[in-house]
Structures are given as C-alpha cells and as structure tokens.
Amino acid sequence: MGRGGHLRHRVPLPSRRGRPDAALRSGGGRGPRRAMSGRASPSGSLEDRVRRVGLALGLDAVGFCTAEPTERTRFLREWIARGYAGEMDYLERRLEERIDPRKTLPGARSLIVVALALPGDGGSGPPDGSGEEAKGRIARYAAGDDYHEVLLDRVRALESALPILAREEVRSRSHVDTGPVAERAAAERAGLGWIAKNSCLIHPELGSHVMLGVIVTDLALEPDEPIADHCGTCRACLDACPTAAFPDPHVLDATRCLSYSTIEFRGSIPESLRAAQGDHVFGCDLCQSVCPWNRSRPRAPLDDPLGLRARLAPRSEWEQPTLEWILGLDEAAHLEATRRSAIRRAGYRGLIRNALIAAGNSRDAGLRPAIERHAEGPDEMLSEHARWALARLEPEA
C-alpha cells in the first residue's frame, strides 16, 4: 500500500463457509515457518528452482500465474468510472497496462508473485493507553522501514537470478506496489491466497498482513492452482469499517477509506469523516485487525535469517507516536523522521492535518497549545483543521 496498493477489484466469489483450521488441513497442513504456494512444483523443475531461490532470499511465498488479463483486472475500468478512485489519477494514466500485464513487457507470458509477511502477531490494535499522552495510530506496514525498499531489493535479486535458473536469456520487470500491476489479483491467481471481502489478500498461513511483489517475465512458467475462498459468510471486516467504505463485498470506495484520506488525499478531509478517523494518523488496519485469519495465525515469530522482518518492525518513534510530538514537527524534522519510511507518502501537510483531526478526537485539552500553533499559522488548510480540533477539545478550566 505507499500503499498505492489500496486498489480494490470485484468479481463473484464463492459464498461458502470456511474456517481457518479446516482450510489449512485441506491445504496440506501448517508448515514450520511459511507456505510456498498453493501447490508444489516438481523437484528440479524451473518453477521449483525459482521458488527455492526466492525462499533462500528471505521471501515467505513464491507463486506463478500467466500474464493474461482477468475479470478482476478488467473491473478496474468500471471501478474508476464509479468514482471510487478519488484523486488517484495515476491509476488511470496507465490503465491498460494495469488491466493487462503483458502491456508492461512485450512478450510477457508469466508473473512470478512473491509475499513477505510483516512482523507481529497478526493484529494491529490501537495505542495501548500507557502514559497520559494522546497517541496516534500508524498502519502496521508503515511503522518500520519503507517496505518498498526492503521487498524490492529481494524481488530484484530473484529477478537477476532468472537467467541462471532458466539457463537462457530472460526478459523481465519487477514491481512492488509502484508499477502498473495489480499485485493482489496476481497473487490470488498464483495460489498465494484468496481475496477477502475487504479486498485484501489472505494467505492461509500468514494472514493478510503481507507485502507483495511481482516479476513480469517472458518465461513460460507452469501456473499454480488458486486457493479457494475461505471467508464464508463472515463479514467482520465489512462491519468494522468506521466509514462504511465498502458499498459491496470486495469493492472499496476509496473516497470513504481512511487509508486513502490519510495518505493519498491531499486536500481538506470532509468533516463527515473526521470523527470516524479516531486516532488514525497514517492509514488504517481495522478491517484486517478483526479478521479471524489474522487472529488465528501462529503467535510464534516467523524465521528471519536475513533480517528482513527486523527492518519492517516498528521504529520506536512510529510505533505509538504522541500527537504532541507529531504536531511539533517542522518540515525539516518531518523529513528526518520519515527518512526511508512509507509515512513520507502523506507529506508534511497531510501528516499534520491527520494529527490535528486525531488531536480533536482525543478531547485532550493538554494538546491545545500544539493545536493553536497550527490554528495561527499561514497554511489555511491546516488552520481550518486546527480550528475544528480546538472546537472538539474540552473547555479550558
């Protein structure tokens, strides 16, 4: 997700009841640390060699699918036409490539899709309430080093190994949430999981807190079998959304999503969404936090021999940042605090705007001086949000 990967696609999915333990049994059982894909490739095959190298590089799952467009990717055109993309104009600029991966690389025949799980126990909760200072909530994927850099380094390493593994010249291109590729749709087809009703990908052993990367290649690779949808009748993710951002299962209206409004949107956040934003200052994990597949995943830490998950672990300053600290940042301090961090995506004004809303929602009168600093500043957007926040604080004694 930058998370430019907040894109949601919709196709009819099986409405069958499923439980995490039953699905794991039907999928071959829980492995000691990771599942490689929806099926095992024959030992010694090119797919097997690629998969083994990917796992050796520290990735948690590697799968394969063809490069043809699908019903999911074709739905993107309709999704944008409905206005659900908001101001994410970049999605439309290379729309045909997003729909058909073959247009990103002439002669492309296959996609290699990889996943890396975030550290943690599978559910990201609100600030723990320790101390007396009001805190802001950061999306779990963004609290550590920038996942684009961490994962892209591994994806490119796997890409560079393809000619050696295939024993022939290979044309390829790597993407991690920044190129015109629908990673979640590709991951579903490559057997790495299924698309949940909140349109996140759920890996049966890793849950939905996974980062995805894609290599588009001209290699003809045997596709993996997709995994059946095991969400059944559960709608916990839909019911947990504080802004009712899902008009239908598997469809997101980004203009109502807190991840969009706190990260991608650059303007004044509508007052109708501000109270629902709560303490979120960058992104939102609520629809994932309540998912049974995240709550049921193993609590023991996953192996991390190459230290990738250590780099994705929350930095001390972003794990539970105080709103007073965020509101006290100037632009230079913001640049330093967001160095090599996905949080920089929101920009200085966006982060301060979000923190002002969270400060108002906190009702913490102790934040009044920090808010007043922005109410009296030259930036009209920040000043307006600060005045709104001041109006929500408890009256001064």
C-alpha positions as semicolon CSV with decimal commas, in nm:
position;residue;x (nm);y (nm);z (nm)
1;M;0,000;0,000;0,000
2;G;0,259;0,382;-0,043
3;R;0,001;0,187;-0,032
4;G;-0,086;0,268;-0,387
5;G;-0,198;-0,091;-0,345
6;H;-0,522;0,020;-0,182
7;L;-0,691;-0,068;-0,511
8;R;-0,989;-0,300;-0,480
9;H;-1,130;-0,524;-0,753
10;R;-1,454;-0,721;-0,754
11;V;-1,562;-1,048;-0,912
12;P;-1,821;-1,301;-0,796
13;L;-1,662;-1,524;-0,531
14;P;-1,781;-1,849;-0,374
15;S;-2,015;-1,792;-0,081
16;R;-1,903;-2,093;0,115
17;R;-1,846;-2,126;0,485
18;G;-1,486;-2,184;0,583
19;R;-1,276;-2,195;0,897
20;P;-0,901;-2,129;0,923
21;D;-0,817;-2,471;1,069
22;A;-1,022;-2,659;0,811
23;A;-0,870;-2,468;0,523
24;L;-0,519;-2,533;0,649
25;R;-0,588;-2,903;0,673
26;S;-0,727;-2,910;0,320
27;G;-0,425;-2,713;0,201
28;G;-0,177;-2,969;0,327
29;G;-0,118;-2,863;0,687
30;R;0,067;-2,586;0,865
31;G;0,435;-2,565;0,785
32;P;0,704;-2,472;1,037
33;R;0,751;-2,119;0,909
34;R;0,598;-2,049;0,568
35;A;0,391;-2,187;0,284
36;M;0,547;-2,170;-0,058
37;S;0,234;-2,157;-0,274
38;G;-0,092;-2,333;-0,348
39;R;0,087;-2,631;-0,499
40;A;0,431;-2,789;-0,504
41;S;0,632;-2,783;-0,825
42;P;0,812;-3,099;-0,938
43;S;1,156;-3,119;-0,783
44;G;1,420;-2,989;-1,020
45;S;1,174;-2,800;-1,240
46;L;1,234;-2,437;-1,326
47;E;0,943;-2,339;-1,102
48;D;1,095;-2,537;-0,815
49;R;1,435;-2,371;-0,866
50;V;1,283;-2,022;-0,874
51;R;1,079;-2,095;-0,563
52;R;1,377;-2,227;-0,371
53;V;1,589;-1,924;-0,456
54;G;1,304;-1,693;-0,354
55;L;1,275;-1,862;-0,014
56;A;1,653;-1,852;0,028
57;L;1,634;-1,476;-0,031
58;G;1,408;-1,446;0,272
59;L;1,071;-1,434;0,097
60;D;0,783;-1,623;0,258
61;A;0,594;-1,741;-0,051
62;V;0,652;-1,764;-0,425
63;G;0,387;-1,848;-0,682
64;F;0,329;-1,836;-1,057
65;C;0,047;-1,742;-1,291
66;T;0,001;-1,648;-1,654
67;A;0,017;-1,284;-1,763
68;E;-0,327;-1,262;-1,925
69;P;-0,580;-1,005;-1,802
70;T;-0,858;-1,136;-1,580
71;E;-1,208;-1,037;-1,476
72;R;-1,059;-0,880;-1,164
73;T;-0,818;-0,658;-1,354
74;R;-1,082;-0,566;-1,614
75;F;-1,308;-0,446;-1,331
76;L;-1,059;-0,168;-1,265
77;R;-1,202;0,033;-1,554
78;E;-1,552;0,017;-1,404
79;W;-1,418;0,087;-1,054
80;I;-1,257;0,409;-1,171
81;A;-1,569;0,507;-1,368
82;R;-1,775;0,479;-1,049
83;G;-1,552;0,745;-0,891
84;Y;-1,414;0,509;-0,628
85;A;-1,052;0,604;-0,706
86;G;-1,096;0,958;-0,577
87;E;-0,799;1,174;-0,673
88;M;-0,567;0,883;-0,755
89;D;-0,536;0,994;-1,115
90;Y;-0,219;0,789;-1,162
91;L;-0,434;0,476;-1,173
92;E;-0,596;0,592;-1,496
93;R;-0,280;0,714;-1,666
94;R;-0,154;0,359;-1,732
95;L;-0,489;0,187;-1,709
96;E;-0,443;-0,056;-1,998
97;E;-0,115;-0,178;-1,851
98;R;-0,281;-0,231;-1,513
99;I;-0,553;-0,436;-1,679
100;D;-0,317;-0,640;-1,899
101;P;0,031;-0,709;-1,752
102;R;0,153;-0,814;-2,097
103;K;0,148;-0,447;-2,197
104;T;0,413;-0,366;-1,937
105;L;0,659;-0,603;-2,106
106;P;0,626;-0,709;-2,471
107;G;0,629;-1,087;-2,495
108;A;0,538;-1,137;-2,128
109;R;0,396;-1,479;-2,056
110;S;0,413;-1,527;-1,679
111;L;0,403;-1,348;-1,347
112;I;0,616;-1,452;-1,052
113;V;0,441;-1,331;-0,737
114;V;0,614;-1,317;-0,400
115;A;0,499;-1,240;-0,046
116;L;0,676;-1,124;0,267
117;A;0,487;-1,125;0,597
118;L;0,511;-0,834;0,836
119;P;0,643;-0,900;1,185
120;G;0,397;-0,921;1,471
121;D;0,116;-1,139;1,598
122;G;-0,135;-1,080;1,322
123;G;-0,346;-0,797;1,457
124;S;-0,262;-0,430;1,493
125;G;-0,451;-0,261;1,771
126;P;-0,493;0,093;1,895
127;P;-0,237;0,269;2,115
128;D;-0,207;0,083;2,442
129;G;-0,312;0,375;2,659
130;S;0,012;0,371;2,859
131;G;0,109;0,707;2,997
132;E;-0,108;1,012;2,980
133;E;-0,025;1,149;2,637
134;A;-0,264;1,110;2,346
135;K;-0,114;0,896;2,073
136;G;-0,171;0,842;1,704
137;R;-0,219;0,517;1,521
138;I;0,004;0,418;1,230
139;A;-0,081;0,140;0,982
140;R;0,125;-0,163;1,069
141;Y;0,304;-0,186;0,735
142;A;0,432;0,173;0,761
143;A;0,581;0,184;1,111
144;G;0,914;0,030;1,008
145;D;1,149;0,089;0,717
146;D;0,986;0,152;0,381
147;Y;0,859;-0,185;0,264
148;H;0,906;-0,080;-0,099
149;E;1,283;-0,074;-0,047
150;V;1,300;-0,385;0,172
151;L;1,094;-0,605;-0,059
152;L;1,208;-0,461;-0,393
153;D;1,568;-0,545;-0,307
154;R;1,470;-0,911;-0,266
155;V;1,247;-0,915;-0,574
156;R;1,524;-0,772;-0,790
157;A;1,768;-1,026;-0,652
158;L;1,530;-1,304;-0,756
159;E;1,481;-1,138;-1,094
160;S;1,856;-1,122;-1,152
161;A;1,881;-1,496;-1,086
162;L;1,626;-1,591;-1,354
163;P;1,867;-1,621;-1,649
164;I;2,090;-1,852;-1,444
165;L;1,798;-2,062;-1,323
166;A;1,637;-2,080;-1,669
167;R;1,970;-2,126;-1,847
168;E;1,858;-1,885;-2,115
169;E;1,817;-1,515;-2,183
170;V;1,522;-1,375;-1,988
171;R;1,330;-1,051;-2,022
172;S;1,163;-0,932;-1,704
173;R;1,050;-0,637;-1,496
174;S;0,999;-0,609;-1,118
175;H;0,724;-0,425;-0,932
176;V;0,649;-0,362;-0,564
177;D;0,333;-0,153;-0,532
178;T;0,461;0,127;-0,753
179;G;0,426;-0,011;-1,107
180;P;0,111;-0,067;-1,316
181;V;0,047;-0,420;-1,189
182;A;-0,247;-0,544;-0,979
183;E;-0,044;-0,739;-0,724
184;R;-0,335;-0,882;-0,524
185;A;-0,517;-1,015;-0,828
186;A;-0,191;-1,174;-0,946
187;A;-0,122;-1,322;-0,602
188;E;-0,467;-1,481;-0,595
189;R;-0,413;-1,645;-0,934
190;A;-0,064;-1,758;-0,828
191;G;-0,204;-1,957;-0,535
192;L;-0,076;-1,732;-0,258
193;G;-0,420;-1,675;-0,108
194;W;-0,769;-1,551;-0,183
195;I;-0,922;-1,204;-0,200
196;A;-1,122;-1,127;0,114
197;K;-1,435;-0,913;0,129
198;N;-1,218;-0,614;0,225
199;S;-1,021;-0,693;-0,095
200;C;-0,703;-0,774;0,093
201;L;-0,523;-1,097;0,004
202;I;-0,537;-1,361;0,278
203;H;-0,256;-1,615;0,281
204;P;-0,379;-1,925;0,468
205;E;-0,076;-1,934;0,699
206;L;0,047;-1,577;0,704
207;G;-0,284;-1,390;0,715
208;S;-0,338;-1,064;0,526
209;H;-0,051;-0,858;0,668
210;V;0,176;-0,946;0,376
211;M;0,367;-0,733;0,129
212;L;0,350;-0,840;-0,237
213;G;0,588;-0,811;-0,527
214;V;0,556;-0,918;-0,892
215;I;0,807;-1,006;-1,162
216;V;0,665;-0,987;-1,514
217;T;0,867;-1,219;-1,738
218;D;0,872;-1,375;-2,083
219;L;0,941;-1,716;-1,929
220;A;0,665;-1,975;-1,976
221;L;0,610;-2,096;-1,619
222;E;0,362;-2,356;-1,503
223;P;0,088;-2,165;-1,314
224;D;-0,003;-2,258;-0,958
225;E;-0,355;-2,356;-0,859
226;P;-0,559;-2,079;-0,693
227;I;-0,676;-2,129;-0,334
228;A;-1,050;-2,140;-0,269
229;D;-1,215;-1,851;-0,086
230;H;-1,248;-1,943;0,283
231;C;-1,423;-1,631;0,413
232;G;-1,762;-1,800;0,401
233;T;-2,039;-1,588;0,550
234;C;-1,803;-1,386;0,771
235;R;-1,834;-1,009;0,729
236;A;-1,625;-0,892;1,024
237;C;-1,406;-0,675;0,801
238;L;-1,703;-0,501;0,641
239;D;-1,875;-0,434;0,972
240;A;-1,557;-0,298;1,133
241;C;-1,510;-0,018;0,881
242;P;-1,585;0,309;1,064
243;T;-1,669;0,498;0,745
244;A;-1,875;0,233;0,560
245;A;-1,622;0,235;0,277
246;F;-1,740;-0,094;0,123
247;P;-2,050;-0,046;-0,094
248;D;-2,036;-0,420;-0,167
249;P;-1,816;-0,709;-0,056
250;H;-1,483;-0,697;-0,243
251;V;-1,543;-0,336;-0,353
252;L;-1,384;-0,036;-0,184
253;D;-1,496;0,322;-0,226
254;A;-1,156;0,480;-0,166
255;T;-1,309;0,823;-0,113
256;R;-1,451;0,692;0,216
257;C;-1,148;0,485;0,320
258;L;-0,924;0,618;0,598
259;S;-0,617;0,476;0,424
260;Y;-0,696;0,690;0,121
261;S;-0,795;1,004;0,310
262;T;-0,493;0,998;0,542
263;I;-0,235;0,905;0,276
264;E;-0,334;0,966;-0,084
265;F;-0,578;1,255;-0,045
266;R;-0,409;1,595;-0,033
267;G;-0,698;1,830;0,047
268;S;-0,924;1,907;0,339
269;I;-1,073;1,589;0,483
270;P;-1,455;1,611;0,480
271;E;-1,598;1,684;0,824
272;S;-1,828;1,384;0,781
273;L;-1,522;1,155;0,803
274;R;-1,325;1,329;1,075
275;A;-1,486;1,185;1,386
276;A;-1,467;0,836;1,236
277;Q;-1,095;0,882;1,178
278;G;-1,042;0,850;1,553
279;D;-0,672;0,832;1,637
280;H;-0,552;0,726;1,292
281;V;-0,275;0,950;1,158
282;F;-0,147;0,728;0,874
283;G;-0,352;0,450;0,721
284;C;-0,595;0,210;0,882
285;D;-0,580;-0,161;0,968
286;L;-0,923;-0,202;1,127
287;C;-1,067;-0,431;0,860
288;Q;-0,761;-0,656;0,896
289;S;-0,738;-0,645;1,275
290;V;-1,078;-0,811;1,315
291;C;-1,016;-1,084;1,056
292;P;-1,023;-1,435;1,207
293;W;-0,744;-1,538;0,972
294;N;-0,515;-1,280;1,129
295;R;-0,625;-1,359;1,483
296;S;-0,571;-1,733;1,432
297;R;-0,226;-1,719;1,277
298;P;0,067;-1,853;1,486
299;R;0,187;-1,617;1,757
300;A;0,545;-1,750;1,742
301;P;0,776;-1,521;1,543
302;L;0,848;-1,626;1,188
303;D;1,206;-1,707;1,097
304;D;1,403;-1,405;0,983
305;P;1,752;-1,527;0,891
306;L;1,826;-1,228;0,667
307;G;1,678;-0,964;0,896
308;L;1,406;-0,851;0,656
309;R;1,133;-0,856;0,918
310;A;1,361;-0,676;1,161
311;R;1,375;-0,387;0,913
312;L;0,995;-0,386;0,887
313;A;0,946;-0,387;1,265
314;P;0,811;-0,060;1,404
315;R;1,064;0,214;1,468
316;S;1,049;0,348;1,821
317;E;0,928;0,690;1,707
318;W;0,646;0,550;1,494
319;E;0,521;0,255;1,698
320;Q;0,292;0,471;1,910
321;P;0,383;0,834;1,840
322;T;0,240;1,103;2,063
323;L;0,023;1,357;1,888
324;E;0,212;1,637;2,060
325;W;0,537;1,515;1,902
326;I;0,384;1,494;1,554
327;L;0,221;1,836;1,582
328;G;0,553;1,981;1,696
329;L;0,740;1,868;1,383
330;D;0,853;2,131;1,137
331;E;0,921;2,036;0,776
332;A;1,291;1,965;0,835
333;A;1,219;1,743;1,136
334;H;0,946;1,568;0,938
335;L;1,190;1,485;0,659
336;E;1,434;1,340;0,910
337;A;1,166;1,142;1,095
338;T;1,030;0,993;0,771
339;R;1,364;0,910;0,613
340;R;1,332;0,571;0,438
341;S;0,975;0,546;0,567
342;A;0,649;0,495;0,379
343;I;0,498;0,759;0,608
344;R;0,661;1,026;0,394
345;R;0,397;0,943;0,131
346;A;0,140;1,155;0,316
347;G;0,367;1,458;0,306
348;Y;0,423;1,706;0,587
349;R;0,089;1,885;0,547
350;G;-0,101;1,558;0,524
351;L;0,054;1,414;0,840
352;I;-0,006;1,733;1,040
353;R;-0,363;1,751;0,907
354;N;-0,424;1,393;1,020
355;A;-0,271;1,456;1,362
356;L;-0,490;1,763;1,411
357;I;-0,801;1,553;1,349
358;A;-0,675;1,285;1,589
359;A;-0,599;1,554;1,846
360;G;-0,952;1,689;1,823
361;N;-1,093;1,337;1,856
362;S;-0,876;1,275;2,163
363;R;-1,056;1,552;2,357
364;D;-0,720;1,605;2,530
365;A;-0,706;1,968;2,644
366;G;-0,334;1,929;2,700
367;L;-0,289;1,940;2,324
368;R;-0,437;2,288;2,298
369;P;-0,102;2,473;2,267
370;A;0,020;2,237;1,993
371;I;-0,307;2,275;1,803
372;E;-0,315;2,653;1,845
373;R;0,026;2,678;1,682
374;H;-0,127;2,550;1,360
375;A;-0,452;2,742;1,401
376;E;-0,248;3,061;1,394
377;G;-0,022;2,952;1,108
378;P;-0,022;3,066;0,744
379;D;-0,144;2,735;0,597
380;E;-0,521;2,777;0,560
381;M;-0,593;2,404;0,529
382;L;-0,403;2,324;0,848
383;S;-0,551;2,627;1,019
384;E;-0,905;2,509;0,939
385;H;-0,835;2,159;1,071
386;A;-0,681;2,309;1,384
387;R;-0,986;2,525;1,449
388;W;-1,205;2,216;1,410
389;A;-0,986;2,029;1,658
390;L;-0,996;2,314;1,910
391;A;-1,374;2,316;1,896
392;R;-1,377;1,949;1,999
393;L;-1,149;1,987;2,299
394;E;-1,278;2,006;2,650
395;P;-1,329;2,370;2,755
396;E;-1,038;2,531;2,933
397;A;-1,072;2,532;3,312
